[in-house]
Amino acid sequence: MEPYGFFAMLSRMKYISRWGLMRNSRTENLSEHTLETAYFAHALALIEGADPARVVLCALYHDCSEILTGDLPTPVKYHNPAIKESYKAIEEAAAGRLLATLPSELAERYRPCFFEEDPQVRRLVKAADKLSALVKCIEEIRMGNNDFLSARESQLAALREMRIPAVDIFLREYLPAFDRTLDEISR
């Protein structure tokens, strides 16, 4: 019997660096981003009154297709509608290929994590993904890397445009702590 490669593929997320076109003070890999996104998704789900388990599970798998597709920079992926749709189709095909590395009965149980149908869950995961990107921008700027100034503004604008009450609460009550030192946070 041929071994199933699903978990071995997921373990490769740690080798995929994010923000490839930008100078980074500290590199961030896909595993780190995914974990942070899951933390934020959990908080947003609790604040919003959504099913936290469902939201967190979708957040854990939201970028897994990048194992097979690579992480194209946001301007390449999303600023041209035709490219955006093409890239979505590529990501969906990659997610299907990844699920095919599981036994079929288990793949069907994982499928909702990759292809969530609830629009509220999808929106909260998308918001958590953007929050993670915003935090990366804040961290880079705090380290003196002004290459992330416009990215920070873009992420903040996109989050506000989503008009999700939980996001507004997070931005107001939790985001300011990311501009503080460890000593200031722990007081």
N, C-alpha and C positions, 0 to 999 in steps of 0.2 A: 504494500500500500504506500502510495506517495504521501509524504507529510503535508499537512495544511499550512500554508504560509502566512495566514492573516496576521498573527501576532508578531511574527518575525518582520513582516512589512511595517507594522505599526512602530516597532522598535527603531525603525530607520528615521523616524521623525526628528530625532535628536541631531541628525546630520544635515538637516535642511535649514539653512540660515534664512532669516527674514530680512527685509529692507535691503535687498541686494544692490540697488542703485545708489544708496546713500552711504556716506561715511558714517560709521557707527563708533561711538566711544566704547561700547560693549556690545558684542554680537548677541543676538537673540535667536534661539532655534525654535523650530515649530513645536516641539514638546513644551518648552517653557511658555510660549504664547498660548497653547491649548489649555494648559493648566490654569493660567491666569484668566483666560476667557471663561472657563468653567466656574471659577470662583465668582466672577462678576455676574455670570448668568444666574447662578444660584441666588445671589443677593437680589438681582432684578426680579426674578420669579417670586421670591418671598415678598418683596415690596409690592409687586403688581398683583399678587394673589393668584398666580399661575401655578401649575403643577411643577414644583421644583425638580423632582426627579427626572421628569421628561425633558425639561429645559437643560438641565446639566448633562444628561446623556447626549443630547443633540450637540451641545457645546463641545463635548469631548471628541466628537467625530466630525466637527464642522469643517476642518481643513485636511482631513486624512487623504483626500484625493490628490493633494499636493505631493504626496509620496511618489505618485506616478506621473504627475503633470509638471511638477516644479512650481515655484512660486513666482509667477509673473508679477512685475510691479503694478500697483494699482492704476497708474495712468494708462498702461497698456491694456489692462483687463477691463476697465470700467468707463473710460471717457469717450469711447466710440460705441454707440449702441449696437452696431453690427458685430464688433469684436466682443462686446459684452455677452451677447447671445451665443456666439460661437464658443466662447470660453466656458459659459455655463454648460453647454452640451458636452464639451470635453471633460469638465469636472464630473458631470453625471456619469459619463461613460467610464471614467477612471474609478468612481465610487462603485459602479457595477462590477468592474474587474477586481477590485479589492474584495468585495463581498463574495466573489466567485472563488476566493482562496479559503473559504470556509465550507464545511459540509452544508448541503442545501437546507436542511432543517434549521441549522443554526443561522445561516445567512438570512433566512426569512425573519428570524427574531431580531437580527441586527438591522435589517432594512429600514425600519422607522427612524433609527438614529441617523441614517444617511439621507433619507428622503422624507423628512417630516412634512406632514400635510397641514397641521394646525398653523394658521397664519400668526397667531399670537406667539407661539413657541418660536417660530422662525424669526419674528421681529425682535424678540428678546435676545436670541442668540446673536443676531446681527448687531444689536446694540452692544452686547457684551464684547463682541469682536472689535467694534470700534472703540469701546472704552479701553481695551487692552492696547490698541494702537495709540490712543491718546496718552496713556500712561507711559508708553515707550517714548513718545515725543517729549513729554515732561521730563523724564529721566535724562534723556540726551541733552536737552536744553540746560538742565541743572548742572550737567558736566561740562558746560561751555560749548556744546555743539549746536550752533545756530542753524545748521543745515535742516533742522527739524522744525523751525519756526512756522513755516507755511503749512507743513503737514499737521502740526498741532491745530492751527486755525481751521483747516479743512475737516479734521476729525470732529472738532467741537461743533462746527456748523452743521455737519451731517447728523450728529447726535441730537442737536436742538431741532432740526428739521423733522426728525422722527416723531416728535410730539408724543413721547411715551412718558407718562407721569413718573414711573419708577426711575427713568433715566434722569429726569429733572431733579428728583430727590437725591439721586446718587451724585450728580454734578454739584449740587448745592452743599450736601452734608458730608460727603466722603472724599471727593476729588481734591479739595484744598489740602488735605493731609499729605498728598504726594509732593507738594512744594515745600515740605518741612524736612528738617533733619531728623535722624533717629532719636536724638535727645528730646527734640521738641514734640515728636509724636508720643514718646513714652511718658511724658510728664502727666 
